[in-house]
Amino acid sequence: MKRTLTTLFSVFILIPLLSVVAQDRNRGYVALRAPQPVETGERIEVREFFWYGCPHCYSLEPAVERWLKRKPPNVAFVRTPATSPRWLIHAQAYYAFEALGALERTHAALFRAMHEQNRRLGDETALAEFAAEQGIDPAKFRAAFNSFGVRTKVEKAKQINAAYQVTSVPMFAVDGKYVTSAAMTGGEAGLLAALDQLVQKAARERPAKPNGGK
């Protein structure tokens, strides 16, 4: 049964990419046919697509955190919540907590609440109660949750999700050009190795700076 679920997960995460990538699964990643713009300037962008309700995202989170502690200095890590209809409320919560400067407190805690405590947290009221448990004024959370700024960020996340055709998570994009996942690489260790490899590859492919980068 476990093998069947793993196979299904691998299939589900690859199907949405078929129309937008040049297939190269043997190397544990795929190259986008149409590279996407990055938001990180001179640093290599590593973008994670995730959903708080996703058990695979939750189980992968410790490995991601370990990788972040040793990532090269030329890498900028960006999280983008997935925005399919059933996931959208948690994307809105993510940006609300970001607006309140509370992500460091809430990101792992929200994963734990949903997967260790089996809490649904699927509406504004439940999320406001969760916010209060993290020491955040629930009224301030509600104000941020319904703010124009947060809704604008959610709309931008929708556009990014659409550009990458994200329908399954977790998924990682490197410098807008390459996509990888634990399903493609055979597990956490393979994923982290692929991220290292793709960061180096993307750095080599960046245009050389004038005058030797001075």
C-alpha positions in Angstrom: 0.0 0.0 0.0 2.8 2.4 0.9 4.5 1.7 -2.4 1.3 2.3 -4.3 0.8 5.7 -2.5 4.3 6.7 -3.3 3.9 5.8 -6.9 0.6 7.7 -7.2 2.2 10.7 -5.5 5.0 10.6 -8.0 2.6 10.5 -10.9 0.4 13.3 -9.6 3.3 15.6 -9.1 4.7 15.0 -12.6 1.5 15.1 -14.7 1.0 18.9 -14.4 4.5 19.5 -15.7 4.3 17.6 -18.9 3.1 20.6 -21.0 5.6 23.1 -19.6 8.9 21.2 -19.3 11.5 19.5 -21.3 11.5 16.1 -19.7 14.7 15.0 -18.0 13.5 12.9 -15.1 16.6 10.7 -15.1 18.6 13.5 -13.5 16.0 14.2 -10.9 14.7 17.5 -12.3 13.0 19.0 -15.3 13.8 22.1 -17.3 11.0 24.6 -18.0 10.4 25.2 -21.7 9.6 28.8 -20.8 11.8 30.1 -17.9 10.0 32.3 -15.4 11.2 35.6 -14.0 12.9 35.6 -10.6 12.5 38.1 -7.8 15.9 37.8 -6.2 18.2 40.0 -8.3 21.7 38.7 -8.5 21.1 35.8 -6.1 19.9 32.4 -7.4 16.2 32.0 -6.5 15.0 28.7 -4.9 11.3 28.8 -4.7 9.3 26.2 -2.7 5.6 25.6 -3.5 3.8 24.2 -0.5 0.4 23.8 1.3 0.1 23.6 5.1 -2.4 20.7 4.8 0.0 18.6 2.7 1.5 15.7 4.7 4.4 15.5 2.2 5.2 19.2 2.8 5.0 18.7 6.5 7.4 15.7 6.5 9.8 17.4 4.3 10.0 20.6 6.3 12.8 19.6 8.7 15.0 18.6 5.7 14.3 22.0 4.1 15.2 23.8 7.3 18.5 21.9 7.5 19.2 22.8 3.9 18.5 26.5 4.6 21.1 26.6 7.3 23.8 25.5 4.9 22.6 27.0 1.6 25.2 29.0 -0.4 25.3 32.8 0.2 24.3 33.4 -3.4 20.9 31.7 -2.9 17.7 33.4 -1.9 14.9 31.1 -0.7 11.3 32.1 -1.5 8.2 30.3 -0.2 5.1 30.5 -2.3 1.9 28.9 -1.0 -0.1 26.8 -3.4 -3.4 28.4 -4.5 -5.8 25.8 -5.7 -9.3 26.5 -4.4 -9.1 24.2 -1.3 -5.6 25.5 -0.4 -6.3 29.2 -0.9 -7.3 30.0 2.7 -4.0 28.8 4.0 -2.2 30.9 1.3 -4.1 33.9 2.7 -3.1 33.0 6.2 0.6 32.7 5.2 0.6 36.2 3.8 -1.3 37.5 6.8 1.3 36.2 9.2 4.0 37.5 6.9 2.4 41.0 7.0 2.4 40.8 10.8 6.0 39.8 10.9 5.1 36.5 12.6 6.1 33.8 10.1 9.0 32.7 12.2 6.5 31.9 15.0 3.7 30.5 12.9 5.1 28.6 9.9 6.2 25.4 11.7 3.5 25.8 14.3 0.8 25.8 11.7 2.2 22.6 10.1 2.3 21.0 13.6 -1.3 22.0 14.4 -2.7 20.5 11.3 -0.6 17.3 11.2 0.2 16.5 14.8 -3.0 17.8 16.4 -5.2 17.0 13.4 -6.8 20.4 13.4 -8.5 21.5 10.2 -8.0 25.3 10.6 -10.0 25.7 7.4 -11.7 29.0 8.0 -10.9 32.5 9.3 -12.3 31.9 12.8 -10.2 28.8 13.4 -7.1 30.6 12.0 -7.7 33.6 14.2 -7.9 31.3 17.2 -4.6 29.7 16.2 -3.1 33.1 15.8 -4.1 34.0 19.4 -2.4 30.8 20.6 0.8 32.1 19.0 0.5 35.4 20.9 -1.0 37.3 18.0 -3.9 39.6 18.6 -6.8 37.9 16.7 -8.2 41.2 15.7 -4.9 42.2 14.1 -4.8 38.8 12.4 -8.3 39.3 10.9 -7.4 42.8 9.7 -4.3 41.5 8.0 -6.1 38.5 6.6 -8.7 40.7 4.9 -6.3 43.5 3.9 -5.8 44.7 0.4 -2.1 44.0 0.7 -2.6 40.4 1.6 -5.2 39.8 -1.1 -2.8 41.4 -3.6 -0.1 38.9 -2.6 -2.5 36.0 -2.9 -3.4 37.1 -6.4 0.3 37.3 -7.3 0.8 33.8 -5.8 -2.0 32.6 -8.0 -0.3 34.0 -11.1 3.0 32.3 -10.1 1.2 29.0 -9.4 -0.4 29.3 -12.9 2.9 30.0 -14.6 4.4 26.9 -13.1 1.2 24.9 -13.4 1.3 23.9 -9.8 -1.3 21.3 -8.9 0.7 19.2 -6.5 3.1 20.0 -3.7 5.8 20.1 -2.5 7.7 21.4 -5.5 10.8 23.4 -5.9 11.8 25.8 -8.7 15.4 26.9 -9.2 16.1 30.3 -10.8 12.8 30.1 -12.7 14.4 27.4 -15.0 14.4 24.0 -13.3 11.8 22.1 -11.2 12.5 19.3 -8.8 10.8 17.4 -6.0 11.4 14.5 -3.6 9.2 12.4 -5.9 11.5 13.1 -8.8 14.7 12.5 -6.8 13.6 9.5 -4.8 13.5 11.1 -1.4 14.8 13.9 0.8 18.5 13.3 0.4 18.1 13.2 -3.4 16.1 16.4 -3.3 18.7 18.3 -1.3 21.5 17.1 -3.6 19.4 18.1 -6.6 18.9 21.6 -5.2 22.7 21.9 -4.7 23.3 20.7 -8.2 20.7 23.0 -9.8 21.9 26.1 -7.8 25.4 25.5 -9.2 24.1 24.9 -12.7 21.9 28.1 -12.6 24.9 30.1 -11.3 27.0 29.0 -14.2 24.3 29.9 -16.6 23.8 33.4 -15.3 25.3 36.1 -17.6 28.8 37.1 -16.7 29.0 40.5 -15.0 30.8 43.3 -16.9 34.4 43.9 -16.0 34.7 40.6 -14.2 31.9 41.4 -11.8 33.6 44.6 -10.4 
